[in-house]
Amino acid sequence: MRTKLLFGLLLLGALMTSCYVETIIQDDFIEESAFNTDQVLQSYDLWYVDINATTGNGEVPFLQRAFTISFVDGIVYANNNIVGIGKTGNGFGIDVGSYATLRGTVEINHDIDGLWLLDIFAVNSNTLEVRDPRSGTSYFLNGYQSNNFDYNFVFYDNIDYFIQEYDAWEKTYTSETGALNDFDDENFLQFNPNFFRSSVDANGTPITDLQWDFEGDYQVYNVENDETLKTLTLAYDTMGNDYFELYVINDSTIELYHPSSETVYEFTGRGYQQYLKSGKNSVTKKRTKTSNPTMKVERKRK
């Protein structure tokens, strides 16, 4: 059962005098108070936006692009990028606007998307439904404290977005071992939401000067019984598919292991796209409902 948060927060202990307060979002009304709505929003450090649970045909743009959202003393923070998640803004992300609470409602003045009045419902003790009454669209937020939020899980669960957050990936290392293969000639990769491109231009070529020689489909896969391993296929129009094990070295470096040739490649991200920054270089991005298929394979890279 969901209950609109005209109140909806039970405080155990003295709220204003204790340095530690346990908060429980209840399904039953306690008192009609905008104060309690604010306390519910601040009862968790981070709210993970479960984009796959979204219902309705409309859109709240800043929720559609956010991985997490936080409400801290009138300021709204969001992690809109996978790059840097867990580190940017001490884990909260960037300041994206301000908010004020009414009874069971939050008014958000977003820096880019403007003013939004959203209804808040309690689904259970750590889940909120945030509903846009104009479009009937609902987003579901799962609450976490920062000390038990699994940033690594979010990173790997959304790795498709990570590889899209750079204008291009430049090959910066090729192992000496491994059989010769066509992929040896590829020096740049670019991942877009629905396709990839590659270039054989020389290392050091400015991104704006790259000539994209190939274009095709790509797919990231989960691996059965191995949460930290992802695999990647690149479907070339003329050369067939290339299959890789995909490893993340850091926020700007990925490793592609090519099992068929036993070659290791490293690519470094060029042209980081930080979402939700105003100005001529601003970039827009929106999450969509996705579920990567699962491969039943064994890790080959030792």
C-alpha positions as CSV (number, residue, x, y, z in Angstrom):
1,M,0.0,0.0,0.0
2,R,1.2,3.5,-0.8
3,T,0.3,6.5,1.4
4,K,0.7,10.1,0.5
5,L,3.2,11.8,2.8
6,L,1.0,14.4,4.4
7,F,3.3,13.2,7.2
8,G,4.5,9.6,7.0
9,L,7.6,9.8,9.2
10,L,7.9,8.2,12.6
11,L,10.9,9.5,14.6
12,L,12.3,7.2,17.2
13,G,13.9,9.2,20.0
14,A,14.2,12.9,20.4
15,L,14.5,14.4,17.0
16,M,16.1,17.7,17.9
17,T,18.3,16.5,20.8
18,S,19.8,13.1,19.7
19,C,22.8,12.9,17.5
20,Y,21.5,9.7,16.1
21,V,17.9,9.3,14.9
22,E,16.4,6.2,13.3
23,T,13.7,7.1,10.8
24,I,11.0,4.8,9.5
25,I,8.7,5.8,6.7
26,Q,5.2,4.6,7.7
27,D,2.2,3.7,5.7
28,D,-0.1,5.4,8.2
29,F,-0.8,9.1,8.8
30,I,0.9,10.6,11.9
31,E,0.3,14.3,11.5
32,E,-0.3,16.7,8.7
33,S,3.0,18.5,8.2
34,A,5.3,19.7,5.5
35,F,8.1,19.4,8.1
36,N,7.5,15.6,8.1
37,T,7.6,15.4,4.3
38,D,11.0,17.1,4.4
39,Q,12.2,14.7,7.1
40,V,11.2,11.8,4.9
41,L,13.2,13.1,2.0
42,Q,16.2,13.7,4.2
43,S,15.8,10.3,6.0
44,Y,18.2,8.7,3.5
45,D,21.4,10.2,2.1
46,L,20.8,8.9,-1.4
47,W,17.7,7.9,-3.3
48,Y,18.5,5.6,-6.2
49,V,16.2,6.2,-9.2
50,D,15.0,2.7,-10.3
51,I,14.4,3.8,-13.9
52,N,13.1,0.4,-14.9
53,A,10.2,0.7,-12.4
54,T,9.0,4.0,-13.9
55,T,5.3,4.1,-14.9
56,G,3.4,6.5,-17.2
57,N,4.0,8.1,-20.6
58,G,5.4,11.5,-19.4
59,E,8.7,12.5,-18.1
60,V,10.4,14.5,-15.3
61,P,13.6,15.3,-17.1
62,F,15.9,15.6,-14.1
63,L,14.7,12.3,-12.6
64,Q,15.0,10.7,-16.0
65,R,18.7,11.5,-16.2
66,A,19.7,10.9,-12.6
67,F,21.1,7.8,-11.1
68,T,20.7,9.1,-7.5
69,I,19.0,12.2,-6.1
70,S,19.5,13.7,-2.6
71,F,17.6,16.3,-0.6
72,V,19.8,18.2,1.9
73,D,18.5,21.3,3.8
74,G,16.7,22.8,0.8
75,I,19.3,21.8,-1.9
76,V,18.8,19.0,-4.4
77,Y,21.9,17.0,-5.5
78,A,22.1,14.4,-8.2
79,N,24.5,11.9,-9.7
80,N,23.9,12.3,-13.4
81,N,27.2,10.7,-14.5
82,I,28.6,7.2,-13.8
83,V,32.1,8.7,-14.2
84,G,33.0,9.9,-10.7
85,I,30.0,8.4,-8.9
86,G,30.8,7.9,-5.3
87,K,33.4,10.7,-5.4
88,T,31.7,13.7,-6.9
89,G,30.3,15.9,-4.2
90,N,31.3,13.4,-1.5
91,G,29.1,10.9,-3.2
92,F,26.0,13.1,-3.5
93,G,26.8,14.4,-7.0
94,I,26.3,18.0,-8.1
95,D,24.0,20.7,-6.9
96,V,21.1,20.8,-9.4
97,G,18.6,23.0,-7.7
98,S,16.5,23.8,-4.6
99,Y,13.4,22.4,-3.0
100,A,10.7,23.2,-0.5
101,T,8.1,20.8,1.0
102,L,4.3,21.1,1.4
103,R,2.1,18.4,2.8
104,G,2.9,15.3,0.8
105,T,4.4,17.4,-2.0
106,V,7.8,18.6,-2.9
107,E,8.4,21.7,-5.0
108,I,11.7,21.5,-6.9
109,N,13.2,24.5,-8.7
110,H,15.6,22.8,-11.0
111,D,18.5,24.8,-12.4
112,I,17.8,23.6,-16.0
113,D,14.3,22.1,-16.0
114,G,12.5,24.8,-14.0
115,L,9.8,24.4,-11.4
116,W,8.1,21.1,-10.7
117,L,5.5,20.2,-8.1
118,L,5.6,16.5,-7.4
119,D,3.5,14.3,-5.1
120,I,5.3,12.0,-2.6
121,F,4.0,8.6,-1.6
122,A,5.4,6.0,0.8
123,V,5.6,2.6,-0.8
124,N,7.4,0.9,2.1
125,S,10.1,1.7,4.6
126,N,12.7,2.7,2.1
127,T,10.9,3.3,-1.1
128,L,9.1,6.4,-2.3
129,E,6.9,7.0,-5.3
130,V,7.4,10.5,-6.8
131,R,4.5,11.3,-9.1
132,D,4.1,14.1,-11.6
133,P,0.4,14.9,-11.4
134,R,0.4,16.7,-14.7
135,S,1.4,13.6,-16.7
136,G,0.6,10.8,-14.3
137,T,4.2,9.6,-14.5
138,S,5.7,8.0,-11.4
139,Y,9.3,7.4,-10.5
140,F,10.3,5.0,-7.7
141,L,13.2,5.9,-5.4
142,N,15.0,3.5,-3.2
143,G,16.7,5.0,-0.1
144,Y,20.2,4.3,1.1
145,Q,22.6,5.8,3.6
146,S,25.9,6.8,2.1
147,N,27.9,4.3,4.2
148,N,25.9,1.3,2.8
149,F,25.3,2.4,-0.7
150,D,26.9,0.1,-3.3
151,Y,28.4,2.5,-5.7
152,N,30.3,-0.3,-7.5
153,F,27.0,-2.1,-8.2
154,V,25.5,1.0,-9.6
155,F,28.6,1.5,-11.7
156,Y,28.6,-2.0,-13.2
157,D,24.9,-2.1,-13.5
158,N,25.0,1.0,-15.7
159,I,28.2,0.5,-17.5
160,D,26.5,1.2,-20.9
161,Y,26.2,4.8,-19.8
162,F,29.8,4.9,-18.6
163,I,31.2,4.1,-22.0
164,Q,28.9,6.7,-23.5
165,E,30.2,9.5,-21.3
166,Y,33.3,10.2,-23.4
167,D,33.3,11.6,-26.9
168,A,35.8,8.9,-27.8
169,W,38.1,6.2,-26.4
170,E,41.6,6.3,-27.6
171,K,43.7,3.1,-27.7
172,T,46.7,3.7,-25.4
173,Y,48.1,0.2,-24.9
174,T,48.3,-3.1,-26.8
175,S,49.9,-6.1,-25.3
176,E,53.0,-7.6,-27.0
177,T,51.5,-11.1,-26.7
178,G,48.5,-12.1,-28.7
179,A,47.9,-13.1,-32.3
180,L,47.6,-10.4,-35.0
181,N,44.0,-9.5,-35.9
182,D,42.0,-6.8,-37.6
183,F,41.2,-5.0,-34.4
184,D,44.9,-4.1,-34.0
185,D,44.4,-1.3,-36.5
186,E,41.5,0.3,-34.5
187,N,42.8,3.3,-32.5
188,F,39.5,5.1,-31.5
189,L,36.1,3.9,-30.4
190,Q,32.9,5.9,-29.8
191,F,29.8,4.6,-28.1
192,N,26.5,6.1,-28.8
193,P,23.1,4.9,-27.3
194,N,22.3,2.8,-30.3
195,F,25.6,2.3,-32.3
196,F,29.3,2.5,-32.1
197,R,31.9,3.9,-34.5
198,S,35.6,3.2,-34.9
199,S,38.6,4.9,-36.5
200,V,42.0,3.9,-37.6
201,D,43.4,7.4,-37.4
202,A,46.8,7.8,-35.8
203,N,47.0,8.1,-32.0
204,G,46.9,11.7,-30.9
205,T,44.5,12.8,-33.6
206,P,42.1,15.5,-32.1
207,I,38.6,14.2,-31.7
208,T,37.2,16.9,-34.0
209,D,39.5,15.7,-36.8
210,L,38.7,11.9,-36.5
211,Q,37.4,10.1,-39.6
212,W,35.0,7.4,-38.5
213,D,35.8,4.4,-40.7
214,F,33.4,1.8,-39.4
215,E,30.0,1.9,-37.8
216,G,27.9,-0.9,-36.4
217,D,25.8,-2.3,-33.5
218,Y,27.2,-3.1,-30.1
219,Q,25.9,-4.9,-27.1
220,V,27.1,-5.1,-23.4
221,Y,26.3,-8.4,-21.7
222,N,26.0,-9.5,-18.1
223,V,27.8,-12.7,-17.2
224,E,26.1,-15.4,-15.3
225,N,27.4,-15.8,-11.8
226,D,30.0,-13.0,-12.3
227,E,28.7,-9.6,-11.3
228,T,31.9,-7.7,-12.0
229,L,32.5,-9.1,-15.5
230,K,30.9,-7.6,-18.5
231,T,31.4,-8.7,-22.1
232,L,31.1,-6.6,-25.3
233,T,30.4,-7.4,-28.9
234,L,31.1,-5.1,-31.7
235,A,29.2,-5.9,-34.9
236,Y,31.0,-4.7,-38.0
237,D,29.1,-4.5,-41.2
238,T,31.8,-6.2,-43.2
239,M,34.1,-8.0,-40.8
240,G,31.6,-9.8,-38.6
241,N,31.6,-9.6,-34.8
242,D,34.4,-8.9,-32.4
243,Y,34.0,-10.3,-28.8
244,F,35.7,-8.8,-25.8
245,E,35.8,-9.1,-22.0
246,L,35.3,-5.6,-20.7
247,Y,37.1,-4.4,-17.6
248,V,37.1,-1.0,-16.0
249,I,40.6,0.1,-14.8
250,N,39.5,3.5,-13.5
251,D,37.1,6.4,-14.3
252,S,38.8,7.1,-17.6
253,T,40.4,3.8,-18.7
254,I,38.9,0.5,-19.9
255,E,40.5,-2.7,-20.8
256,L,39.3,-4.9,-23.7
257,Y,40.5,-8.5,-23.7
258,H,40.1,-10.2,-27.0
259,P,39.9,-14.0,-26.2
260,S,40.2,-15.2,-29.8
261,S,43.6,-13.6,-30.2
262,E,44.5,-13.3,-26.4
263,T,45.4,-9.7,-26.9
264,V,44.8,-7.0,-24.2
265,Y,43.9,-3.5,-25.3
266,E,43.6,-0.4,-23.1
267,F,41.5,2.6,-24.1
268,T,41.5,6.1,-22.4
269,G,38.5,8.3,-22.5
270,R,38.7,11.6,-24.3
271,G,36.2,14.4,-24.0
272,Y,34.4,13.8,-20.8
273,Q,30.7,14.8,-21.0
274,Q,29.4,16.1,-17.7
275,Y,25.7,16.2,-17.8
276,L,23.6,19.1,-16.5
277,K,26.1,21.9,-16.9
278,S,24.7,25.0,-18.5
279,G,26.5,26.7,-21.4
280,K,27.5,26.0,-24.9
281,N,29.3,22.8,-24.1
282,S,26.4,21.4,-22.1
283,V,25.3,17.8,-22.9
284,T,21.9,16.3,-22.4
285,K,21.3,12.6,-21.6
286,K,18.4,10.6,-20.4
287,R,18.2,7.1,-19.1
288,T,15.9,4.6,-20.6
289,K,14.5,1.2,-19.4
290,T,17.2,-1.3,-20.1
291,S,18.2,-4.8,-19.2
292,N,21.4,-6.2,-20.6
293,P,21.2,-9.8,-21.8
294,T,23.1,-12.4,-19.9
295,M,25.9,-14.6,-21.3
296,K,26.8,-18.0,-19.9
297,V,30.6,-17.9,-20.4
298,E,33.7,-18.2,-18.3
299,R,36.2,-15.5,-17.7
300,K,39.2,-16.0,-19.9
301,R,41.4,-13.1,-18.7
302,K,43.5,-14.2,-15.8
